[in-house]
Amino acid sequence: MKKTPKTEDTKTRILRIAAAVFYKHGYRATGVELIAKSAGIKKATLYHHFTDKDQLIKETLEQLSAESHAYLVKAWNKKGLTTITRLTVLFDELEAFFKRPDCCGCPFINAAGEYTDKKSIPHRICEAHFGFIAKNLEQFAREAGLMKPRVVAKRIVTVITGCYSSWFVAGMEDAARQAKYIAELIIQEHTPHD
């Protein structure tokens, strides 16, 4: 059965609102009642679009991941970036993100922390999100002629995830700048010297 644009709009709106509510209150702690209320719909309408809360969580994380990937690609393709600065530009983005009043850390780290079974769908979506970042960073490191591009990518992803925790959990206001400095050291270490 073909969906009408109105149905698609409603579903998209539910996913957008659900992402914000889950981000603020957590996936396990949030009931569908709160999502429906926040969206201004009845639970029956929500269940018309999603069979259960698990499907809502899955699709919310998938949508969030797709939007995040588009955002990351846009950041990596900003004018004026070199192959090297593409490896560190995300730290500038994180610095701006951390200044937002609604920032509660990384939505993917938060979700993975709630779904610790690595085989669970939410955990796999979160893992794939960081895999996307690592894959792109590895390509940038390769284009920049760095030694061991995969190692560079893994180390920078480790710094990115640590950056979120340093800011959100440890309260380090300059976490993004500190993390960028560490990433630059990683790049220097893997730059071939004549």
Secondary structure, DSSP 4 states (H G I P E B T S, - for coil): -PPPHHHHHHHHHHHHHHHHHHHHH-TTT--HHHHHHHHT--HHHHHHH-SSHHHHHHHHHHHHHHHHHHHHHHHHT-TT--TTGGGTHHHHHHHHHHTSTT--S-HHHHHHHH---TTSHHHHHHHHHHHHHHHHHHHHHHHTT-SSHHHHHHHHHHHHHHHHHHHHTS--TTHHHHHHHHHHHHHHHTS---
